[in-house]
Amino acid sequence: MRTVAIVLSVLMLSSPALAQSAGPRRPSLYAQSRALPIPSDRVASVATFEQGAPKPPRRTRSTTRKVLGGIAGGVGGFFGGGFLGAALEPDCNCDDPGFKGFLIGAPIGAVAGAIIGAKYF
């Protein structure tokens, strides 16, 4: 194992020297693609982009949409977390199996759902 590590470290350290002594290299694919002519219909758009054309405005969501997304996510997360908590609780052979799991999972799901709903909806 030690021999393999030594051989690999020697190869890694000597690779820049090997690359320089290999002689002329072919241009990379990126360099070749830069040399291709640009179609005339795209010259103007490329020129404006290179000159620092303004970026399109970032689309922002209104506060109302964020609040409604948080409410919808909270309600969905409440029931989703409750049902998941009830399903994860082991069967106790009592009159309300899964109730404790529902009570634990529901608020956790509601908070997570509200955060996700306000962030992404």
C-alpha positions in Angstrom: 0.0 0.0 0.0 2.9 2.3 0.8 4.4 1.6 -2.6 1.3 2.6 -4.4 1.1 5.9 -2.4 4.7 6.7 -3.3 4.2 5.9 -7.0 1.1 8.1 -7.2 2.7 11.0 -5.4 5.7 10.9 -7.7 3.5 10.8 -10.7 1.4 13.7 -9.5 4.4 15.8 -8.7 6.2 15.1 -12.0 3.1 15.6 -14.2 3.7 19.3 -14.8 7.3 18.6 -15.9 6.0 15.8 -18.2 3.4 18.1 -19.7 5.9 20.7 -20.5 8.4 18.3 -22.1 5.7 16.6 -24.3 6.1 19.3 -27.0 3.4 21.3 -28.7 -0.2 20.4 -27.8 -3.3 20.7 -29.8 -5.6 23.6 -28.9 -8.3 22.7 -26.5 -12.0 22.4 -27.6 -12.7 25.7 -25.9 -10.0 27.4 -28.0 -11.3 25.8 -31.1 -14.9 27.0 -30.4 -13.7 30.5 -29.8 -12.2 30.6 -33.3 -15.4 29.7 -35.0 -17.2 32.6 -36.8 -20.3 34.1 -35.2 -23.4 34.2 -37.4 -24.2 37.7 -38.5 -27.6 37.7 -36.8 -26.0 37.1 -33.5 -23.2 39.7 -33.7 -25.3 42.5 -32.3 -26.5 40.5 -29.3 -23.0 39.3 -28.5 -21.6 42.8 -28.9 -24.2 44.3 -26.5 -23.6 41.5 -24.0 -19.8 42.1 -24.0 -20.4 45.8 -23.6 -22.2 45.2 -20.3 -25.8 45.3 -21.3 -28.2 45.5 -18.3 -29.5 42.2 -17.0 -33.2 41.7 -17.0 -34.9 42.7 -13.8 -35.2 39.9 -11.2 -38.7 38.8 -10.8 -39.9 39.4 -7.2 -43.0 38.1 -5.5 -45.3 40.3 -3.6 -45.8 40.1 0.1 -49.3 38.9 -0.4 -48.1 36.0 -2.5 -45.5 35.1 0.1 -48.1 35.1 2.9 -50.6 33.0 1.0 -47.8 30.6 0.1 -46.8 30.4 3.8 -50.4 29.7 4.8 -51.0 27.1 2.1 -47.6 25.4 3.0 -48.4 25.5 6.7 -51.8 23.8 6.3 -50.4 21.2 4.0 -47.4 20.7 6.2 -49.7 20.4 9.3 -51.6 17.5 7.9 -48.6 15.9 6.1 -46.5 16.0 9.2 -49.3 14.8 11.4 -50.0 11.8 9.2 -46.3 11.0 8.9 -45.9 11.2 12.7 -48.9 8.9 13.1 -47.5 6.4 10.7 -44.0 6.4 12.4 -45.4 5.8 15.8 -45.4 2.1 16.8 -48.7 0.4 17.3 -49.7 0.5 21.0 -52.9 -1.6 20.9 -54.8 1.3 22.5 -58.0 3.2 21.5 -56.1 6.0 19.7 -53.0 4.5 18.0 -50.9 7.2 16.3 -52.5 10.1 18.1 -49.3 11.0 20.0 -47.3 10.8 16.7 -49.9 13.1 15.0 -49.6 15.6 17.8 -45.8 15.7 17.5 -45.6 15.6 13.7 -48.3 18.2 13.0 -46.6 21.3 14.3 -43.2 20.3 12.9 -44.8 19.8 9.5 -46.7 23.1 9.8 -43.5 25.1 10.5 -41.6 23.3 7.7 -44.4 23.7 5.3 -44.9 27.4 6.0 -41.2 28.1 5.5 -41.1 26.2 2.2 -44.4 27.7 1.1 -43.3 31.3 1.8 -39.9 30.7 0.1 -41.0 28.9 -3.1 -44.7 29.6 -3.8 
